[in-house]
Amino acid sequence: MKAKNEQLNKLTALQLKVTQECGTEPAFNNEYWDNHREGIYVDIVSGQALFSSKDKFNSGTGWPSFTRPINDSGIVEKKDASHGMVRTEVKSRDAGSHLA
């Protein structure tokens, strides 16, 4: 728990809002939506590897989108109807960081 708190203290206000308060980065104006470098996307709080750039695709939404996680056990999916529609919320399993 202490390690997580230390990591949270290093986040920007936007990173904290997105990962811990289920916020949303601006579409087409965020750090990774148009990133084409090869690599692994990790949870900014825990460092857990979540997605590979090899599984990234252009969804047209303005946010990075992936066909699958590196490991299914690394994420948690939850039905969410809080925004007037039914969607799937995705969180990292280790740190509970909101991903989508």
GUKOLNU-38397 format. One record per residue (C-alpha): residue number from 0; residue in three letters; x, y, z. Coordinates in Angstrom, 2 decimals, always signed. Layout:
<k: NUM | r: ALA | c1: X | c2: Y | c3: Z>
...
END
This chain:
<k: 0 | r: MET | c1: +0.00 | c2: +0.00 | c3: +0.00>
<k: 1 | r: LYS | c1: +2.85 | c2: +2.38 | c3: +0.84>
<k: 2 | r: ALA | c1: +4.45 | c2: +1.80 | c3: -2.56>
<k: 3 | r: LYS | c1: +1.15 | c2: +2.60 | c3: -4.31>
<k: 4 | r: ASN | c1: +0.76 | c2: +5.81 | c3: -2.31>
<k: 5 | r: GLU | c1: +4.30 | c2: +6.83 | c3: -3.23>
<k: 6 | r: GLN | c1: +3.55 | c2: +6.23 | c3: -6.91>
<k: 7 | r: LEU | c1: +0.28 | c2: +8.19 | c3: -6.69>
<k: 8 | r: ASN | c1: +2.19 | c2: +11.17 | c3: -5.29>
<k: 9 | r: LYS | c1: +4.30 | c2: +11.21 | c3: -8.49>
<k: 10 | r: LEU | c1: +1.32 | c2: +11.46 | c3: -10.87>
<k: 11 | r: THR | c1: +0.18 | c2: +14.65 | c3: -12.55>
<k: 12 | r: ALA | c1: -3.29 | c2: +15.94 | c3: -11.69>
<k: 13 | r: LEU | c1: -4.64 | c2: +14.52 | c3: -14.97>
<k: 14 | r: GLN | c1: -2.98 | c2: +11.12 | c3: -14.46>
<k: 15 | r: LEU | c1: -4.44 | c2: +10.94 | c3: -10.96>
<k: 16 | r: LYS | c1: -7.92 | c2: +11.91 | c3: -12.18>
<k: 17 | r: VAL | c1: -7.88 | c2: +9.33 | c3: -14.99>
<k: 18 | r: THR | c1: -6.40 | c2: +6.38 | c3: -13.09>
<k: 19 | r: GLN | c1: -7.94 | c2: +6.85 | c3: -9.66>
<k: 20 | r: GLU | c1: -11.17 | c2: +8.80 | c3: -10.31>
<k: 21 | r: CYS | c1: -12.20 | c2: +7.17 | c3: -13.62>
<k: 22 | r: GLY | c1: -11.63 | c2: +10.40 | c3: -15.53>
<k: 23 | r: THR | c1: -11.00 | c2: +10.70 | c3: -19.25>
<k: 24 | r: GLU | c1: -8.14 | c2: +12.31 | c3: -21.12>
<k: 25 | r: PRO | c1: -9.08 | c2: +14.57 | c3: -24.02>
<k: 26 | r: ALA | c1: -9.59 | c2: +12.59 | c3: -27.22>
<k: 27 | r: PHE | c1: -6.91 | c2: +13.17 | c3: -29.88>
<k: 28 | r: ASN | c1: -4.97 | c2: +15.26 | c3: -27.36>
<k: 29 | r: ASN | c1: -3.30 | c2: +12.80 | c3: -25.02>
<k: 30 | r: GLU | c1: +0.11 | c2: +11.24 | c3: -24.67>
<k: 31 | r: TYR | c1: -0.47 | c2: +7.89 | c3: -26.38>
<k: 32 | r: TRP | c1: -3.33 | c2: +8.09 | c3: -28.91>
<k: 33 | r: ASP | c1: -1.00 | c2: +8.66 | c3: -31.88>
<k: 34 | r: ASN | c1: +2.06 | c2: +6.86 | c3: -30.54>
<k: 35 | r: HIS | c1: +3.48 | c2: +4.44 | c3: -33.13>
<k: 36 | r: ARG | c1: +6.62 | c2: +3.34 | c3: -31.27>
<k: 37 | r: GLU | c1: +7.03 | c2: -0.35 | c3: -30.50>
<k: 38 | r: GLY | c1: +6.87 | c2: -1.30 | c3: -26.87>
<k: 39 | r: ILE | c1: +4.84 | c2: -2.26 | c3: -23.85>
<k: 40 | r: TYR | c1: +2.17 | c2: -0.09 | c3: -22.23>
<k: 41 | r: VAL | c1: +2.29 | c2: -0.37 | c3: -18.45>
<k: 42 | r: ASP | c1: +0.10 | c2: +0.70 | c3: -15.55>
<k: 43 | r: ILE | c1: +1.56 | c2: +4.05 | c3: -14.46>
<k: 44 | r: VAL | c1: +0.82 | c2: +3.23 | c3: -10.81>
<k: 45 | r: SER | c1: +2.04 | c2: -0.36 | c3: -10.44>
<k: 46 | r: GLY | c1: +4.36 | c2: -0.73 | c3: -13.45>
<k: 47 | r: GLN | c1: +2.45 | c2: -3.87 | c3: -14.48>
<k: 48 | r: ALA | c1: +2.77 | c2: -4.67 | c3: -18.20>
<k: 49 | r: LEU | c1: -0.72 | c2: -4.44 | c3: -19.72>
<k: 50 | r: PHE | c1: -0.68 | c2: -4.04 | c3: -23.51>
<k: 51 | r: SER | c1: +1.73 | c2: -4.52 | c3: -26.40>
<k: 52 | r: SER | c1: +2.07 | c2: -2.04 | c3: -29.26>
<k: 53 | r: LYS | c1: +1.76 | c2: -5.09 | c3: -31.55>
<k: 54 | r: ASP | c1: -1.90 | c2: -5.31 | c3: -30.48>
<k: 55 | r: LYS | c1: -2.66 | c2: -1.58 | c3: -30.87>
<k: 56 | r: PHE | c1: -5.06 | c2: -0.43 | c3: -33.57>
<k: 57 | r: ASN | c1: -6.57 | c2: +2.84 | c3: -34.76>
<k: 58 | r: SER | c1: -10.10 | c2: +2.85 | c3: -33.39>
<k: 59 | r: GLY | c1: -10.76 | c2: +6.41 | c3: -34.53>
<k: 60 | r: THR | c1: -11.70 | c2: +7.37 | c3: -30.96>
<k: 61 | r: GLY | c1: -8.64 | c2: +9.47 | c3: -30.12>
<k: 62 | r: TRP | c1: -7.45 | c2: +7.11 | c3: -27.39>
<k: 63 | r: PRO | c1: -5.07 | c2: +4.17 | c3: -27.65>
<k: 64 | r: SER | c1: -6.98 | c2: +0.97 | c3: -28.38>
<k: 65 | r: PHE | c1: -5.79 | c2: -2.62 | c3: -28.21>
<k: 66 | r: THR | c1: -7.19 | c2: -5.92 | c3: -29.48>
<k: 67 | r: ARG | c1: -6.16 | c2: -7.73 | c3: -26.29>
<k: 68 | r: PRO | c1: -4.12 | c2: -7.39 | c3: -23.12>
<k: 69 | r: ILE | c1: -0.73 | c2: -9.06 | c3: -22.74>
<k: 70 | r: ASN | c1: -2.26 | c2: -11.28 | c3: -20.07>
<k: 71 | r: ASP | c1: -6.00 | c2: -11.59 | c3: -19.41>
<k: 72 | r: SER | c1: -5.35 | c2: -11.86 | c3: -15.68>
<k: 73 | r: GLY | c1: -3.74 | c2: -8.39 | c3: -15.68>
<k: 74 | r: ILE | c1: -7.02 | c2: -6.55 | c3: -16.19>
<k: 75 | r: VAL | c1: -10.50 | c2: -6.52 | c3: -14.73>
<k: 76 | r: GLU | c1: -13.58 | c2: -5.78 | c3: -16.85>
<k: 77 | r: LYS | c1: -16.77 | c2: -4.40 | c3: -15.31>
<k: 78 | r: LYS | c1: -20.14 | c2: -3.47 | c3: -16.81>
<k: 79 | r: ASP | c1: -20.75 | c2: +0.28 | c3: -16.41>
<k: 80 | r: ALA | c1: -23.99 | c2: +2.15 | c3: -17.16>
<k: 81 | r: SER | c1: -23.06 | c2: +5.42 | c3: -15.44>
<k: 82 | r: HIS | c1: -22.93 | c2: +7.61 | c3: -18.57>
<k: 83 | r: GLY | c1: -26.34 | c2: +6.86 | c3: -20.06>
<k: 84 | r: MET | c1: -25.01 | c2: +3.89 | c3: -22.02>
<k: 85 | r: VAL | c1: -23.72 | c2: +0.42 | c3: -21.29>
<k: 86 | r: ARG | c1: -19.97 | c2: +0.08 | c3: -21.68>
<k: 87 | r: THR | c1: -17.16 | c2: -2.03 | c3: -20.31>
<k: 88 | r: GLU | c1: -14.83 | c2: -0.38 | c3: -17.83>
<k: 89 | r: VAL | c1: -11.30 | c2: -1.78 | c3: -17.85>
<k: 90 | r: LYS | c1: -9.00 | c2: -1.53 | c3: -14.81>
<k: 91 | r: SER | c1: -5.59 | c2: -2.91 | c3: -14.03>
<k: 92 | r: ARG | c1: -5.83 | c2: -5.80 | c3: -11.60>
<k: 93 | r: ASP | c1: -2.81 | c2: -4.97 | c3: -9.43>
<k: 94 | r: ALA | c1: -3.38 | c2: -1.26 | c3: -8.80>
<k: 95 | r: GLY | c1: -7.02 | c2: -0.82 | c3: -9.80>
<k: 96 | r: SER | c1: -6.07 | c2: +1.92 | c3: -12.24>
<k: 97 | r: HIS | c1: -8.89 | c2: +2.99 | c3: -14.58>
<k: 98 | r: LEU | c1: -7.79 | c2: +2.28 | c3: -18.17>
<k: 99 | r: ALA | c1: -10.98 | c2: +2.64 | c3: -20.23>
END
